[in-house]
Amino acid sequence: MPIASMWKPLQAMFEINKNSLARPSELTVWIGAWWFLWLSGVISAVALSVSVENMDVFYCVVAGLTLLSDVLAGLCLMKIITEITKSQMEEYRSRNII
């Protein structure tokens, strides 16, 4: 897995945040949580695909944690998208375009 595919999504998200919100620091924690959860889900999914051949307890626990990580990352991403969209729409309306 190339290193850039792990780092660039975080970098892009911080750039979008910085250019979309009046106070970008409000979403910094959410972005960090999203990236950590997303990356941990990716890494654990790769570990599952190469480490275990049968369905033992370890496999099931790691699979469950991978799923939980993915769900939580999705929830964080929904929060980020909602806040950025709201901010962009406020800016759009303030310019009397709508």
N, C-alpha and C positions, 0 to 999 in steps of 0.2 A: 504494500500500500504506500503510495508516494506521500512524503511528508506534507507537501503542499495541500493535498486534499484534506488534511487534518487541520491545518492552520488557516487557510484562505477563507473558509466559511466564517470563522470568528472575525477575521480582519474585515471582511465585507459587511458583516452585521454591525460592527462598531462604526464603520464609515457611514452606513445608512442611518444609524442612530444619531451620529454627530451632525449630519446634514438635514435631519428631519425634525429634531426636537429642539425647543428653546432651551431646555435643561436636559441634555443628554445623559447626565449622571443618574437620572431617575431609572433608566433601564439597564444600567451597567450590571447590576446584580442578576437581573433576569437573563441577560445575554450570557454572562459567565456560567450561570446554572444550566442554561440550554446547551451551551457548548460542552460543558463537562459531562452532562447526562448523555448527549448525543455521542460524544467520543467514547465514553465508557460502554455504551451500547454497541458501537461498532467494534471496539476491541474485544469485548466479550463474545460477540457473535463470531468473529474470526477465530477466537480461541476455541469455541465450541466446534467449529467446523473442522478443526485439525486435531483436536485433543482426544475426543472420546468416540469410540465406535459403538458402544451400546448405551442403553438408557439406564444408567445407574443414578444414584441419589445426587452425586455431584453434578452430573449433566442437567438433571431436572432443576436443581437450585440455581445454577448459572443461567439456564434458559429462562427461569422465572425472573431473575434479576435483570437479564437482558430486556425482557418484555417490559418490566416495570420502568427501567431506564428510558426505553423508547417512548412509553406513554407519558412519563413526566417531562421528557424533552419536548414532546409535542404540545403539552399544556403550556410550558414556558414559551414556546414559539408562538402559540396562539395569543398569549398576553403581549408579547413583543409586537406582533403584527397589528393587534388591536390598537395599542397605544400609538404606534407610528402612523397608522391609517387615520386615527382620530386627529392627531397633530397636523397631518398633511391636509386633511379636509378643513380644519380650522384656518389654516394659512390660505387655502384656496378661497374660502368664503370671505376672508378678510380683504382680499384683493378685489372683491365685488365681481368675481367672474361668474358666480352662480346667481 
